[in-house]
């Protein structure tokens, strides 16, 4: 079993967490993804290898960069991602 943790900026709420999970599940449905809002942490678990760089790039593109790589544009992207995540049924339960 492989496990990786990626710390990111801009996780504000359950909508953010939902967007992150949905976005990263598109990379590989076999990877279990969990998001810790308080710690700004994305945890990945898989039976096989986890291409961490692929997940870091996807998070960055969604507006959730690793600490120190963010800017105002990434913060704005995270707000859009957050709102999309809030509009999905899973975020409202």
Secondary structure, DSSP 8 states (H G I E B T S, - for coil): -EEEEEE-S---SHHHHHHHHHHHHTT-TTSEEEEETTTTEEEEEESS---HHHHHHHHHHHT---TTS--HHHHHHHHHHHHHHHHSGGGG-
